[in-house]
Amino acid sequence: MSSTPASPNMQKGLAFFRKHNPAAAQALEEKLGDFAPDLLRLVAEFPFGEMYGREGLGPKVRQAATLSALACGGHDNQLRIHIGIAHSLGFTRDELVELFMQLAPYAGFPVTINAVLAVKEVYPDS
């Protein structure tokens, strides 16, 4: 990682990510830590350290918005990571399927199908 000390938001963001998806957090830190430490810092500080810590919306509502944006953007790798975070935040498989079904009339069936299949990967025995 960079020789720059971790900011409070970076520490807060990494703690959130490690708590809610430890395997993905570790993989991101290993892949980016030495190669692109500033990118790791930005990811930890802004979405996880700053946005998830804001008042006004709870973490489940923020996660639902994140999941919808990732699904609609076709960001499948990040979508699976955030489905893991959603699981940690208490989302059930059925809630996630319903969330993604809500996207069908607005974003299309391919988006919905891809997102539901990602849920199936993360919740294989449900």
N, CA, C and O of each residue as an XYZ file, in Angstrom:
504
protein
N       0.838     -1.166      0.000
C       0.000      0.000      0.000
C       0.887      1.233      0.000
O       2.085      1.143      0.266
N       0.306      2.367     -0.294
C       1.028      3.623     -0.353
C       1.663      3.932      0.995
O       1.190      3.479      2.037
N       2.742      4.708      0.959
C       3.385      5.088      2.208
C       2.620      6.198      2.921
O       2.928      6.529      4.066
N       1.626      6.774      2.250
C       0.785      7.789      2.857
C      -0.082      7.132      3.928
O      -0.699      6.097      3.674
N      -0.137      7.726      5.130
C      -0.972      7.110      6.172
C      -2.447      7.103      5.755
O      -2.922      8.007      5.067
N      -3.142      6.075      6.186
C      -4.566      5.952      5.872
C      -5.356      7.039      6.579
O      -5.189      7.266      7.778
N      -6.218      7.709      5.823
C      -7.082      8.739      6.386
C      -8.168      8.081      7.242
O      -8.394      6.876      7.137
N      -8.835      8.863      8.081
C      -9.947      8.297      8.857
C     -11.035      7.686      7.965
O     -11.590      6.638      8.295
N     -11.341      8.342      6.831
C     -12.364      7.793      5.926
C     -11.890      6.501      5.270
O     -12.692      5.597      5.035
N     -10.597      6.405      4.973
C     -10.086      5.163      4.401
C     -10.180      4.043      5.428
O     -10.593      2.931      5.099
N      -9.801      4.328      6.667
C      -9.889      3.325      7.727
C     -11.338      2.886      7.933
O     -11.627      1.697      8.069
N     -12.246      3.872      7.953
C     -13.673      3.583      8.130
C     -14.198      2.750      6.952
O     -14.948      1.794      7.151
N     -13.805      3.116      5.734
C     -14.255      2.404      4.545
C     -13.739      0.973      4.493
O     -14.489      0.045      4.192
N     -12.453      0.800      4.788
C     -11.895     -0.558      4.802
C     -12.548     -1.404      5.887
O     -12.794     -2.593      5.682
N     -12.829     -0.802      7.037
C     -13.489     -1.545      8.121
C     -14.884     -2.012      7.679
O     -15.269     -3.151      7.942
N     -15.641     -1.128      7.007
C     -16.971     -1.493      6.516
C     -16.871     -2.638      5.516
O     -17.592     -3.630      5.622
N     -15.975     -2.495      4.546
C     -15.820     -3.495      3.494
C     -15.357     -4.827      4.081
O     -15.883     -5.881      3.723
N     -14.383     -4.780      4.971
C     -13.878     -6.014      5.593
C     -14.959     -6.715      6.423
O     -15.022     -7.944      6.459
N     -15.795     -5.935      7.080
C     -16.857     -6.506      7.909
C     -17.917     -7.194      7.052
O     -18.380     -8.285      7.383
N     -18.297     -6.548      5.946
C     -19.446     -7.025      5.180
C     -19.098     -7.932      4.004
O     -19.975     -8.628      3.492
N     -17.841     -7.943      3.565
C     -17.424     -8.899      2.539
C     -15.915     -9.091      2.660
O     -15.155     -8.601      1.825
N     -15.480     -9.810      3.710
C     -14.049     -9.916      3.990
C     -13.224    -10.503      2.848
O     -12.107    -10.049      2.599
N     -13.755    -11.499      2.155
C     -12.986    -12.107      1.066
C     -12.767    -11.115     -0.074
O     -11.667    -11.024     -0.618
N     -13.811    -10.374     -0.435
C     -13.680     -9.391     -1.516
C     -12.770     -8.242     -1.095
O     -11.986     -7.737     -1.898
N     -12.878     -7.835      0.160
C     -12.003     -6.758      0.649
C     -10.546     -7.190      0.584
O      -9.690     -6.434      0.124
N     -10.264     -8.400      1.040
C      -8.893     -8.901      1.019
C      -8.371     -8.995     -0.419
O      -7.227     -8.631     -0.694
N      -9.211     -9.484     -1.327
C      -8.800     -9.617     -2.725
C      -8.496     -8.247     -3.330
O      -7.504     -8.083     -4.040
N      -9.347     -7.273     -3.049
C      -9.116     -5.927     -3.583
C      -7.829     -5.329     -3.022
O      -7.046     -4.724     -3.754
N      -7.619     -5.500     -1.727
C      -6.398     -4.973     -1.111
C      -5.158     -5.644     -1.693
O      -4.149     -4.984     -1.940
N      -5.232     -6.956     -1.911
C      -4.080     -7.675     -2.475
C      -3.823     -7.267     -3.918
O      -2.670     -7.114     -4.320
N      -4.873     -7.089     -4.698
C      -4.711     -6.769     -6.116
C      -4.315     -5.317     -6.348
O      -3.534     -5.025     -7.254
N      -4.841     -4.411     -5.543
C      -4.575     -2.991     -5.773
C      -3.551     -2.386     -4.830
O      -2.945     -1.365     -5.155
N      -3.344     -2.995     -3.666
C      -2.511     -2.392     -2.626
C      -1.155     -1.918     -3.090
O      -0.791     -0.770     -2.838
N      -0.395     -2.762     -3.757
C       0.929     -2.379     -4.245
C       0.883     -1.839     -5.663
O       1.721     -1.019     -6.036
N      -0.083     -2.283     -6.460
C      -0.141     -1.916     -7.873
C      -0.769     -0.542     -8.094
O      -0.251      0.259     -8.872
N      -1.878     -0.267     -7.415
C      -2.599      1.005     -7.583
C      -3.126      1.472     -6.223
O      -4.338      1.522     -6.011
N      -2.215      1.814     -5.301
C      -2.646      2.164     -3.946
C      -3.565      3.380     -3.886
O      -4.425      3.457     -3.008
N      -3.398      4.324     -4.800
C      -4.281      5.490     -4.781
C      -5.710      5.121     -5.169
O      -6.667      5.690     -4.644
N      -5.853      4.163     -6.092
C      -7.189      3.691     -6.448
C      -7.826      2.968     -5.264
O      -9.005      3.175     -4.976
N      -7.066      2.131     -4.585
C      -7.576      1.466     -3.386
C      -8.017      2.498     -2.351
O      -9.070      2.351     -1.731
N      -7.218      3.526     -2.170
C      -7.553      4.591     -1.217
C      -8.866      5.262     -1.599
O      -9.734      5.468     -0.751
N      -9.011      5.605     -2.888
C     -10.239      6.275     -3.338
C     -11.465      5.391     -3.147
O     -12.511      5.868     -2.708
N     -11.345      4.112     -3.473
C     -12.470      3.187     -3.308
C     -12.843      3.064     -1.835
O     -14.023      3.078     -1.485
N     -11.852      2.946     -0.989
C     -12.132      2.810      0.449
C     -12.698      4.101      1.026
O     -13.667      4.072      1.785
N     -12.097      5.232      0.667
C     -12.509      6.506      1.260
C     -13.888      6.964      0.822
O     -14.725      7.308      1.656
N     -14.129      6.970     -0.486
C     -15.361      7.615     -0.951
C     -16.603      6.741     -0.832
O     -17.468      7.052     -0.012
N     -16.743      5.652     -1.613
C     -18.012      4.933     -1.480
C     -18.205      4.277     -0.119
O     -19.291      4.345      0.457
N     -17.147      3.637      0.400
C     -17.316      2.906      1.657
C     -17.132      3.793      2.884
O     -17.866      3.642      3.861
N     -16.185      4.700      2.857
C     -15.919      5.538      4.024
C     -16.821      6.747      4.136
O     -17.230      7.126      5.233
N     -17.131      7.353      2.998
C     -17.933      8.578      3.000
C     -19.418      8.296      2.759
O     -20.255      8.655      3.586
N     -19.744      7.668      1.655
C     -21.154      7.527      1.276
C     -21.944      6.610      2.216
O     -23.055      6.949      2.623
N     -21.376      5.457      2.558
C     -22.123      4.538      3.434
C     -22.256      5.085      4.855
O     -23.100      4.618      5.619
N     -21.437      6.062      5.210
C     -21.508      6.634      6.550
C     -22.412      7.853      6.666
O     -22.593      8.392      7.758
N     -22.975      8.287      5.552
C     -23.837      9.480      5.587
C     -25.160      9.186      6.303
O     -25.643      8.053      6.326
N     -25.718     10.231      6.877
C     -27.042     10.115      7.479
C     -28.091     10.280      6.385
O     -27.778     10.728      5.282
N     -29.313      9.923      6.686
C     -30.408     10.133      5.749
C     -30.948      8.846      5.155
O     -32.149      8.732      4.910
N     -30.073      7.874      4.921
C     -30.492      6.559      4.442
C     -29.748      5.507      5.247
O     -28.582      5.688      5.597
N     -30.417      4.427      5.532
C     -29.754      3.326      6.217
C     -28.901      2.536      5.238
O     -29.010      2.717      4.025
N     -28.055      1.660      5.763
C     -27.163      0.910      4.886
C     -27.890     -0.019      3.905
O     -27.397     -0.242      2.799
N     -29.039     -0.559      4.284
C     -29.761     -1.446      3.356
C     -30.323     -0.666      2.174
O     -30.295     -1.154      1.044
N     -30.826      0.521      2.416
C     -31.355      1.334      1.316
C     -30.210      1.771      0.410
O     -30.337      1.738     -0.814
N     -29.099      2.179      1.002
C     -27.928      2.538      0.198
C     -27.465      1.348     -0.642
O     -27.099      1.500     -1.807
N     -27.488      0.170     -0.034
C     -27.051     -1.027     -0.755
C     -28.008     -1.347     -1.888
O     -27.564     -1.750     -2.963
N     -29.303     -1.182     -1.682
C     -30.273     -1.420     -2.757
C     -30.008     -0.479     -3.933
O     -30.078     -0.896     -5.089
N     -29.706      0.776     -3.643
C     -29.381      1.730     -4.709
C     -28.100      1.316     -5.429
O     -28.022      1.380     -6.656
N     -27.101      0.894     -4.664
C     -25.831      0.459     -5.248
C     -26.043     -0.753     -6.143
O     -25.533     -0.798     -7.262
N     -26.789     -1.729     -5.656
C     -27.056     -2.933     -6.439
C     -27.774     -2.597     -7.743
O     -27.440     -3.135     -8.799
N     -28.755     -1.712     -7.667
C     -29.505     -1.333     -8.866
C     -28.597     -0.650     -9.882
O     -28.665     -0.939    -11.077
N     -27.749      0.256     -9.405
C     -26.838      0.964    -10.309
C     -25.846     -0.001    -10.955
O     -25.591      0.081    -12.157
N     -25.292     -0.903    -10.168
C     -24.323     -1.860    -10.712
C     -24.980     -2.801    -11.723
O     -24.403     -3.095    -12.770
N     -26.183     -3.268    -11.406
C     -26.890     -4.150    -12.332
C     -27.180     -3.431    -13.647
O     -26.937     -3.975    -14.724
N     -27.694     -2.223    -13.558
C     -28.039     -1.470    -14.766
C     -26.805     -1.095    -15.581
O     -26.875     -0.966    -16.803
N     -25.687     -0.923    -14.902
C     -24.459     -0.578    -15.603
C     -23.731     -1.783    -16.176
O     -22.745     -1.623    -16.896
N     -24.198     -2.980    -15.870
C     -23.555     -4.187    -16.375
C     -22.225     -4.489    -15.698
O     -21.355     -5.130    -16.287
N     -22.070     -4.031    -14.469
C     -20.818     -4.221    -13.725
C     -20.910     -5.507    -12.898
O     -21.058     -5.467    -11.676
N     -20.817     -6.639    -13.587
C     -21.107     -7.936    -12.973
C     -20.173     -8.305    -11.832
O     -20.635     -8.834    -10.821
N     -18.878     -8.045    -11.958
C     -17.953     -8.400    -10.861
C     -18.279     -7.613     -9.601
O     -18.367     -8.186     -8.514
N     -18.458     -6.307     -9.741
C     -18.788     -5.493     -8.579
C     -20.173     -5.837     -8.048
O     -20.411     -5.768     -6.842
N     -21.090     -6.207     -8.944
C     -22.433     -6.601     -8.508
C     -22.354     -7.799     -7.570
O     -23.004     -7.807     -6.525
N     -21.568     -8.808     -7.929
C     -21.438     -9.988     -7.058
C     -20.823     -9.609     -5.709
O     -21.245    -10.114     -4.668
N     -19.840     -8.733     -5.727
C     -19.238     -8.267     -4.471
C     -20.301     -7.604     -3.606
O     -20.374     -7.855     -2.403
N     -21.117     -6.766     -4.211
C     -22.129     -6.039     -3.434
C     -23.317     -6.918     -3.055
O     -24.009     -6.625     -2.081
N     -23.563     -7.978     -3.798
C     -24.570     -8.954     -3.352
C     -24.074     -9.617     -2.071
O     -24.863     -9.882     -1.164
N     -22.776     -9.885     -1.993
C     -22.196    -10.409     -0.756
C     -22.346     -9.441      0.403
O     -22.643     -9.849      1.526
N     -22.142     -8.155      0.133
C     -22.339     -7.135      1.173
C     -23.814     -7.102      1.573
O     -24.136     -7.006      2.757
N     -24.709     -7.183      0.585
C     -26.151     -7.189      0.881
C     -26.516     -8.363      1.781
O     -27.316     -8.216      2.706
N     -25.939     -9.512      1.515
C     -26.178    -10.691      2.365
C     -25.777    -10.389      3.806
O     -26.509    -10.705      4.743
N     -24.617     -9.779      3.970
C     -24.138     -9.422      5.310
C     -25.038     -8.396      5.984
O     -25.169     -8.390      7.208
N     -25.654     -7.538      5.196
C     -26.552     -6.513      5.750
C     -27.946     -7.051      6.050
O     -28.797     -6.323      6.563
N     -28.183     -8.324      5.733
C     -29.450     -8.942      6.098
C     -30.436     -9.139      4.963
O     -31.562     -9.571      5.210
N     -30.058     -8.839      3.728
C     -30.952     -9.103      2.606
C     -31.108    -10.608      2.427
O     -30.139    -11.361      2.527
N     -32.325    -11.031      2.166
C     -32.552    -12.429      1.830
C     -32.425    -12.598      0.319
O     -32.459    -11.631     -0.441
N     -32.279    -13.836     -0.085
C     -32.236    -14.130     -1.524
C     -33.506    -13.629     -2.194
O     -33.445    -13.015     -3.258
N     -34.656    -13.888     -1.580
C     -35.928    -13.481     -2.174
C     -36.048    -11.967     -2.292
O     -36.592    -11.463     -3.275
N     -35.550    -11.243     -1.309
C     -35.575     -9.773     -1.395
C     -34.724     -9.278     -2.562
O     -35.115     -8.354     -3.274
N     -33.570     -9.890     -2.751
C     -32.706     -9.469     -3.854
C     -33.330     -9.807     -5.204
O     -33.272     -9.003     -6.134
N     -33.922    -10.984     -5.314
C     -34.600    -11.335     -6.567
C     -35.708    -10.322     -6.842
O     -35.860     -9.862     -7.974
N     -36.473     -9.978     -5.829
C     -37.560     -9.007     -5.998
C     -37.017     -7.619     -6.374
O     -37.580     -6.934     -7.228
N     -35.926     -7.220     -5.729
C     -35.288     -5.937     -6.066
C     -34.932     -5.896     -7.548
O     -35.219     -4.915     -8.234
N     -34.303     -6.967     -8.041
C     -33.881     -6.978     -9.434
C     -35.058     -7.142    -10.390
O     -35.007     -6.650    -11.517
N     -36.119     -7.827     -9.954
C     -37.319     -7.916    -10.793
C     -37.927     -6.531    -11.004
O     -38.506     -6.256    -12.055
N     -37.797     -5.663    -10.007
C     -38.308     -4.299    -10.124
C     -37.603     -3.526    -11.244
O     -38.152     -2.561    -11.776
N     -36.403     -3.945    -11.594
C     -35.657     -3.268    -12.659
C     -36.162     -3.623    -14.055
O     -35.951     -2.856    -14.995
N     -36.817     -4.760    -14.209
C     -37.186     -5.259    -15.539
C     -37.934     -4.235    -16.394
O     -37.549     -4.018    -17.543
N     -38.999     -3.592    -15.872
C     -39.714     -2.672    -16.758
C     -38.921     -1.398    -17.101
O     -39.240     -0.707    -18.069
N     -37.908     -1.099    -16.315
C     -37.165      0.148    -16.507
C     -35.807     -0.065    -17.168
O     -35.350      0.787    -17.930
N     -35.162     -1.188    -16.886
C     -33.819     -1.438    -17.405
C     -33.776     -2.620    -18.363
O     -32.785     -2.809    -19.068
N     -34.841     -3.417    -18.395
C     -34.915     -4.530    -19.325
C     -34.686     -5.882    -18.676
O     -34.080     -5.991    -17.610
N     -35.181     -6.897    -19.343
C     -35.050     -8.256    -18.838
C     -33.618     -8.762    -18.817
O     -33.268     -9.502    -17.897
N     -32.759     -8.406    -19.783
C     -31.369     -8.884    -19.688
C     -30.678     -8.429    -18.393
O     -29.948     -9.203    -17.775
N     -30.908     -7.186    -17.989
C     -30.333     -6.683    -16.734
C     -30.861     -7.503    -15.568
O     -30.095     -7.922    -14.700
N     -32.161     -7.731    -15.546
C     -32.787     -8.481    -14.458
C     -32.284     -9.919    -14.414
O     -31.938    -10.428    -13.347
N     -32.244    -10.564    -15.557
C     -31.793    -11.959    -15.592
C     -30.344    -12.067    -15.126
O     -30.021    -12.933    -14.313
N     -29.472    -11.199    -15.629
C     -28.061    -11.235    -15.215
C     -27.918    -11.015    -13.715
O     -27.125    -11.691    -13.060
N     -28.675    -10.079    -13.173
C     -28.586     -9.785    -11.737
C     -29.113    -10.951    -10.903
O     -28.515    -11.301     -9.885
N     -30.220    -11.551    -11.322
C     -30.781    -12.688    -10.585
C     -29.823    -13.879    -10.636
O     -29.678    -14.602     -9.650
N     -29.181    -14.082    -11.762
C     -28.196    -15.168    -11.849
C     -26.991    -14.893    -10.950
O     -26.395    -15.826    -10.413
N     -26.631    -13.629    -10.784
C     -25.551    -13.282     -9.847
C     -25.976    -13.593     -8.414
O     -25.170    -14.065     -7.613
N     -27.245    -13.327     -8.093
C     -27.760    -13.685     -6.761
C     -27.648    -15.184     -6.566
O     -27.247    -15.646     -5.498
N     -27.999    -15.947     -7.589
C     -27.929    -17.406     -7.492
C     -26.501    -17.880     -7.223
O     -26.299    -18.857     -6.503
N     -25.506    -17.192     -7.799
C     -24.103    -17.541     -7.545
C     -23.708    -17.302     -6.094
O     -22.975    -18.092     -5.499
N     -24.203    -16.203     -5.531
C     -23.815    -15.830     -4.161
C     -24.636    -16.607     -3.134
O     -24.146    -16.881     -2.039
N     -25.874    -16.964     -3.468
C     -26.771    -17.722     -2.590
C     -27.043    -19.089     -3.227
O     -28.200    -19.382     -3.528
N     -26.050    -19.923     -3.442
C     -26.261    -21.146     -4.240
C     -27.193    -22.178     -3.607
O     -27.863    -22.915     -4.330
N     -27.251    -22.248     -2.311
C     -28.045    -23.297     -1.659
C     -29.381    -22.808     -1.136
O     -30.055    -23.507     -0.379
N     -29.755    -21.629     -1.532
C     -31.021    -21.061     -1.026
C     -32.174    -21.425     -1.909
O     -33.309    -21.034     -1.635
